[in-house]
Amino acid sequence: MKFKKILGIDIGGSGIKGAPVNTETGKLIELRHRIPTPEPASPESIALVIKDLVQHFNWKGPIGCGFPAVIQNGIVKTATNIDKSWIDTNARELFSKATGLPTYVVNDADAAGMAEIKFGAGKNFKGTILLVTVGTGIGSVVFTKGKLLPNSELGHINLNGQDAELYTSDAVRKDEGLDWIVWAKRFDEYLLEMEKLLWPELIIIGGGVSKKKKKFFEYLTVKAKVVPAKLLNEAGLVGAAMVAKANKKYLMSIYDK
């Protein structure tokens, strides 16, 4: 079976997005479809949304899914912006069973990073790259010489006595009514801490704020070059499809069952 076309799905704190992806070009084959993330975001409720996305596209092939948690061998290990009942759930098996289709699950930020390295702002860059996705939470991806450090979860470092994403995520900006300058200074604090730890040569900003470059980039003071993600909100689902393709042996094993 060929894996040129894979349904990419990106599970976020506020919405679950999907679209068929051409994994050779990184382009969406159909318009992206978004369904609000259910509350509570339990395994059963999210599995039903995944099934709805499959039905929306009348999809019959493999699926790649980006998930907002540490994922090890398909199993969810953390639950910051999702229901706690996800911990130790085998998301691969759950989604494969719900859809009747082979599904590969990867950390959502890692998925976005893979897409940006292959098709976006990090293409052909061989130094150390930090990608930060900013939305309901803060996701992080670290690449060195094109190699991924999986599940880095650096959005949860301690910053001013609290979890960093509780201080400077886009959700915090909205909830606290922060103007862009005040928020940018908070976000700059976070990036400066990342620079102390990792010394990246390139920082890519993804998530919803990546479309607002003109509102806050000028207030960032890190030494690294900072650029917006090129794939914007499509990076997560494109990357999820790419990671699924890279693990086609696993997908084929599901087909064979």
HELIX and SHEET records of a PDB file:
HELIX    1   1 PRO A   43  HIS A   56  1                                  14    
HELIX    2   2 LYS A   84  TRP A   86  5                                   3    
HELIX    3   3 ALA A   91  THR A   99  1                                   9    
HELIX    4   4 ASP A  108  PHE A  119  1                                  12    
HELIX    5   5 LEU A  154  HIS A  156  5                                   3    
HELIX    6   6 GLU A  165  THR A  168  1                                   4    
HELIX    7   7 ASP A  170  ASP A  175  1                                   6    
HELIX    8   8 TRP A  180  LEU A  198  1                                  19    
HELIX    9   9 GLY A  208  LYS A  212  5                                   5    
HELIX   10  10 LYS A  213  PHE A  216  1                                   4    
HELIX   11  11 PHE A  217  TYR A  219  5                                   3    
HELIX   12  12 LEU A  232  GLU A  234  5                                   3    
HELIX   13  13 ALA A  235  ALA A  246  1                                  12    
HELIX   14  14 LYS A  248  TYR A  255  1                                   8    
SHEET    1   A 5 LYS A  27  LEU A  28  0                                        
SHEET    2   A 5 GLY A  15  ASN A  22 -1                                        
SHEET    3   A 5 LYS A   5  ILE A  11 -1                                        
SHEET    4   A 5 ILE A  63  PHE A  67  1                                        
SHEET    5   A 5 THR A 103  ASN A 107  1                                        
SHEET    1   B 3 LYS A  27  LEU A  28  0                                        
SHEET    2   B 3 GLY A  15  ASN A  22 -1                                        
SHEET    3   B 3 HIS A  33  PRO A  36 -1                                        
SHEET    1   C 2 ILE A  71  GLN A  72  0                                        
SHEET    2   C 2 ILE A  75  VAL A  76 -1                                        
SHEET    1   D 5 LYS A 147  LEU A 149  0                                        
SHEET    2   D 5 ILE A 138  THR A 144 -1                                        
SHEET    3   D 5 THR A 128  VAL A 134 -1                                        
SHEET    4   D 5 LEU A 202  GLY A 207  1                                        
SHEET    5   D 5 LYS A 225  PRO A 228  1                                        
SHEET    1   E 2 ASN A 158  LEU A 159  0                                        
SHEET    2   E 2 GLN A 162  ASP A 163 -1                                        
END                                                                             
